[in-house]
Each structure stands twice: as structure tokens, then as C-alpha cells.
Amino acid sequence: MRVFIYSNMKTLIIYDSVFGNTEVIANAIFNGFENKEDTRICKPDGFTPDLLKDVDLLIVGSPTRGFRPTKPITDMFESIESDSLKGVMASAFDTRVKLETIKSGALRLIVKAGGYADKTIAKLLRKKGATIIVPSEGFFVTGNEGPLYDTEIERATQWAKDIVSKFQAEQS
Ligand SMILES: Cc1cc2nc3c(=O)[nH]c(=O)nc-3n(C[C@H](O)[C@H](O)[C@H](O)COP(=O)(O)O)c2cc1C
């Protein structure tokens, strides 16, 4: 007889947002997690390290600003002790502009070379001991202040569902 063990996946989503677009994506990701009782969402100003207690999955997101996450996100990582994310699965996301919408060729090259917030966040997650469960993801705004492209909310919810599937596959 095969015994299925239902594993609760305690999830924390931490995000920052200046104009509100990353917040929309963070909420869409929240909606992708069916077990709402075990899923919490907060901004860095609502974060305290005790929120990490018993967390199985940590998702961190930020707008890309100057190729990097915002200061509240990097400050939040500084408040987390080394190795405190050991045993935690994690991934990162950001919002960003599409390269092809940047008119100046020179600026396009600079933005491309500069990279995006998701990679920095993923690096910080690993540095604190987390294991990256799925590759980080970028979601696109139509301009600095948004709005998001129509496709992005659904894509974010699907990204979260993919994480749940991956998590469950790793547990079985
Ligand atoms: C000061 C500033 C710097 C930015 N730098 C970048 C960048 O390096 N790369 C990029 O793709 N988008 C950049 N953007 C666009 C932001 O990614 C966009 O404003 C953000 O996704 C909107 O998210 P929010 O509404 O959650 O603040 C920048 C925007 C501002 C205002």
C-alpha cells in the first residue's frame, strides 16, 4: 500500500514595491499557493526574523532599480543571520522593463549588462543558506511606473504553482 503524506508547505513571500507593480505580482504569486493558511506575505518593514521560524519556502521579490533590488530588500537580508536559511527552499523574482522597449541603443546595452534584481536576491538567498528550488523570474512593466503587461499576473500565479509542484516532487 502506498501512503501519501500530505506535507504542509509553510511559505513566506517578502516583496518591496515603489509604484505598486511588484506588489501586484507578489499578490498574484500568493494566489498561486492554494494553502493560504500556511502562506504569509509581507513587505520589509513588516519583516522580523522570527517570521522565518518553520518556513519551508521563502520567496523574495523587488523592483529592479539600477540593476539591483531596493535598499529595504538588501537591508532585510542584512537582518537575517548567516545560515539561518539552511534547509529552506527559496526563489526570487523582480519586475523590470523589457529591453526592446528602451529606445536608446546605448542605454539598452547598459541595462542588459547591468542585470536584474532577481539574480542579486537569489545570490543573497544562497548566501544565507537557502536552496534555490526554481530559477528566479522577471516580470515586465510597460514603463517605469507600470502598468504590468497583461500576461504577467497569470504568469506569476503559474510560477507559484510550478514552485508548489516542484516542492511536492522533492518531498515524495
Ligand atoms: C530609479 C529607477 C531605476 C530603474 N532601474 C531599472 C533597471 O536597472 N532595469 C530595469 O529593467 N528597470 C529599471 N527600472 C524600472 C523598474 O524596474 C520599474 O519601475 C519597476 O519594475 C516598477 O515596480 P514597482 O511598481 O513595484 O515599483 C528603474 C526604475 C527607476 C524609477
The ligand as a Gaussian input file, in Angstrom:
#p B3LYP/6-31G(d) Opt

LIG

0 1
 C       15.318000      54.869000     -10.470000
 C       14.870000      53.694000     -11.298000
 C       15.797000      52.756000     -11.728000
 C       15.394000      51.684000     -12.529000
 N       16.327000      50.786000     -12.966000
 C       15.948000      49.753000     -13.750000
 C       16.911000      48.803000     -14.233000
 O       18.096000      48.850000     -13.927000
 N       16.473000      47.802000     -15.031000
 C       15.161000      47.677000     -15.396000
 O       14.819000      46.757000     -16.143000
 N       14.213000      48.547000     -14.932000
 C       14.585000      49.571000     -14.131000
 N       13.645000      50.454000     -13.669000
 C       12.227000      50.190000     -13.916000
 C       11.670000      49.484000     -12.691000
 O       12.033000      48.124000     -12.744000
 C       10.158000      49.671000     -12.532000
 O        9.965000      50.995000     -12.072000
 C        9.589000      48.672000     -11.527000
 O        9.526000      47.397000     -12.108000
 C        8.218000      49.056000     -11.054000
 O        7.929000      48.250000      -9.944000
 P        7.136000      48.861000      -8.711000
 O        5.872000      49.432000      -9.261000
 O        6.881000      47.711000      -7.812000
 O        7.984000      49.906000      -8.061000
 C       14.036000      51.542000     -12.886000
 C       13.093000      52.485000     -12.450000
 C       13.502000      53.542000     -11.675000
 C       12.464000      54.558000     -11.226000

